[in-house]
């Protein structure tokens, strides 16, 4: 086995690998989410991808407790973040760490690809018709919209579809407006003429 890595060497290697894959890694950032707070060795806040190299050298096992680790694992299962966590239980050579990191980054890329693919093949969004458009399409009058505080509701007349009339049924009657009765004029009576 080749020489083992220190935490600093391992983090430098991981930062280079993550950067080559397109991540913008911030080093030694305070991570505060999900009720967890610890110093993460590398984190891309936009992509929500990072790494933590746990060693006794920096008391990382105290900084990130088992309960906090479990919270982060649960968030990772939900797809809310992706963390590559290496524990120094067994010393790692640079080649081994690089191989594991590439495997992790491939899994992240596959998960992102699957989410994007699912998003494009998901149910198509259907534009909702407004009440007026739906009413016009069906020939019914639109329902009056509820009144919002401070605004007046204006009911606009809805044109009903014209009925088809055959030429035989068309009459020569005068329009209804001409048939309206005119008010009767009162006969002018003069009081002075009757005596």
Phi, psi and omega per residue, in radians:
X1 nan 2.492 -3.121
X2 -1.299 3.101 3.131
X3 -1.015 2.475 3.116
X4 -1.430 2.748 -3.082
X5 -1.678 2.546 2.946
X6 -1.425 2.980 3.117
X7 -1.069 -0.752 -3.126
X8 -1.085 -0.774 3.121
X9 -1.130 -0.741 3.124
X10 -1.105 -0.743 3.131
X11 -1.172 -0.673 3.085
X12 -1.086 -0.774 3.121
X13 -1.074 -0.813 -3.135
X14 -1.118 -0.699 3.130
X15 -1.077 -0.711 3.103
X16 -1.138 -0.775 -3.125
X17 -1.122 -0.773 -3.136
X18 -1.144 -0.692 3.123
X19 -1.128 -0.692 3.105
X20 -1.094 -0.467 3.127
X21 -1.522 0.053 3.056
X22 1.746 0.100 3.134
X23 -1.557 2.518 3.078
X24 -1.743 1.688 -3.005
X25 -1.572 2.208 2.989
X26 -1.725 2.364 -3.067
X27 -1.690 2.530 3.064
X28 0.850 1.075 -3.117
X29 -1.820 2.560 3.047
X30 -1.421 2.106 3.128
X31 -1.700 2.144 3.138
X32 -2.320 1.577 3.086
X33 -2.672 2.718 3.068
X34 1.038 0.457 -3.097
X35 1.305 0.264 -3.115
X36 -1.979 2.387 3.071
X37 -2.430 2.111 3.082
X38 -2.798 2.905 3.071
X39 -1.521 1.975 -3.132
X40 -1.608 2.430 -3.057
X41 -1.213 -0.604 3.129
X42 -2.674 2.341 -3.055
X43 -2.656 2.301 2.989
X44 -1.853 1.793 -3.041
X45 -1.158 -0.501 -3.133
X46 -1.281 -0.820 -3.140
X47 -1.435 -0.279 -3.110
X48 1.041 0.799 3.113
X49 -2.239 2.419 3.126
X50 -2.840 -3.034 3.140
X51 -2.520 2.669 3.074
X52 -2.433 2.204 3.121
X53 -1.826 1.795 -3.094
X54 -1.440 2.104 3.080
X55 -2.407 2.761 3.033
X56 -1.368 -0.276 3.128
X57 -0.987 -0.712 3.140
X58 -1.933 0.295 -3.102
X59 0.943 0.683 -3.126
X60 -1.141 -0.491 -3.133
X61 -1.219 -0.421 3.072
X62 -1.460 -0.667 -3.114
X63 -1.154 -0.682 3.117
X64 -2.059 1.783 -3.084
X65 -1.352 2.952 3.133
X66 -1.096 -0.699 3.123
X67 -1.098 -0.749 3.116
X68 -1.147 -0.699 3.091
X69 -1.031 -0.736 3.130
X70 -1.137 -0.661 3.082
X71 -1.090 -0.763 3.130
X72 -1.151 -0.655 3.106
X73 -1.122 -0.714 3.112
X74 -1.115 -0.738 3.108
X75 -1.120 -0.635 3.119
X76 -1.176 -0.694 3.103
X77 -1.107 -0.578 3.104
X78 -1.356 -0.109 3.122
X79 1.434 0.323 -3.090
X80 -1.513 -0.311 3.090
X81 -2.843 2.957 3.086
X82 -2.392 2.037 -3.131
X83 -2.117 2.300 3.057
X84 -1.745 1.872 -3.073
X85 -1.955 2.147 3.139
X86 -1.972 2.259 3.082
X87 -1.861 2.447 -3.068
X88 -1.350 0.278 -3.084
X89 -0.879 -0.812 3.052
X90 -2.043 2.306 3.133
X91 -1.083 2.463 -3.121
X92 -1.999 2.492 3.010
X93 -1.536 2.810 -3.114
X94 -0.999 -0.730 -3.123
X95 -1.124 -0.705 -3.140
X96 -1.164 -0.759 3.128
X97 -1.110 -0.753 3.132
X98 -1.092 -0.736 3.142
X99 -1.111 -0.765 3.122
X100 -1.149 -0.697 3.138
X101 -1.141 -0.728 3.105
X102 -1.107 -0.701 3.104
X103 -1.077 -0.784 3.104
X104 -1.055 -0.844 -3.109
X105 -1.137 -0.572 3.052
X106 -1.133 -0.731 3.119
X107 -1.115 -0.701 3.109
X108 -1.108 -0.794 3.132
X109 -1.079 -0.707 3.112
X110 -1.123 -0.708 3.134
X111 -1.145 -0.715 3.109
X112 -1.122 -0.770 3.133
X113 -1.075 -0.726 -3.141
X114 -1.134 -0.710 3.112
X115 -1.127 -0.737 3.130
X116 -1.140 -0.715 3.141
X117 -1.139 -0.726 3.122
X118 -1.141 -0.604 3.135
X119 -1.180 -0.617 -3.133
X120 -1.410 -0.473 -3.128
X121 -1.708 0.065 -3.135
X122 -1.228 -3.107 -3.130
X123 -1.090 2.414 -3.138
X124 -1.287 2.490 3.100
X125 -1.373 2.269 3.135
X126 -1.781 2.269 3.108
X127 -1.226 2.319 3.118
X128 -1.465 2.372 3.076
X129 -1.392 2.501 3.045
X130 -1.270 2.851 -3.115
X131 -1.059 -0.667 -3.126
X132 -1.178 -0.765 -3.134
X133 -1.141 -0.709 3.129
X134 -1.140 -0.694 -3.140
X135 -1.183 -0.728 3.126
X136 -1.102 -0.676 -3.136
X137 -1.172 -0.586 -3.095
X138 -1.665 -0.128 3.117
X139 1.475 0.139 3.122
X140 -1.732 2.859 3.071
X141 -1.362 2.527 -3.128
X142 -1.292 2.562 3.075
X143 -1.260 2.542 -3.135
X144 -1.250 2.322 3.137
X145 -1.256 2.602 3.118
X146 -1.138 2.594 -3.117
X147 -1.422 2.253 3.068
X148 -1.607 2.655 -3.136
X149 -1.018 2.270 3.067
X150 1.510 -0.056 -3.140
X151 -2.138 2.498 3.086
X152 -1.573 2.487 3.089
X153 -1.602 2.234 3.129
X154 -1.979 2.125 3.129
X155 -1.631 2.043 3.134
X156 -1.628 2.467 3.117
X157 -1.182 2.495 3.135
X158 -1.881 2.188 3.133
X159 -1.255 2.259 3.096
X160 -1.473 2.586 3.133
X161 -1.100 2.437 -3.122
X162 -1.212 2.422 3.102
X163 -1.479 2.491 3.097
X164 -1.372 2.274 -3.125
X165 -2.117 2.312 3.130
X166 -1.349 2.774 -3.103
X167 -1.106 -0.491 -3.116
X168 -1.233 -0.473 -3.083
X169 -1.561 -0.135 -3.131
X170 -1.284 2.169 -3.126
X171 -1.816 2.899 -3.122
X172 -1.730 0.391 3.133
X173 -1.187 2.713 3.100
X174 -1.296 2.678 3.134
X175 -1.062 2.729 -3.105
X176 -1.046 -0.557 -3.127
X177 -1.132 -0.539 3.137
X178 -1.350 -0.344 -3.117
X179 -1.509 -0.100 -3.136
X180 -1.102 2.429 -3.139
X181 -1.307 2.407 3.087
X182 -1.520 2.539 3.132
X183 -1.107 2.462 -3.126
X184 -1.278 2.482 3.088
X185 -1.518 2.391 3.105
X186 -1.383 2.409 3.132
X187 -1.191 2.345 -3.125
X188 -1.346 2.084 3.079
X189 -2.044 2.412 3.113
X190 -1.870 2.358 -3.103
X191 -1.320 -0.433 -3.077
X192 -1.388 -0.361 -3.099
X193 -1.389 -0.384 -3.137
X194 -1.652 2.002 3.071
X195 -2.363 nan nan
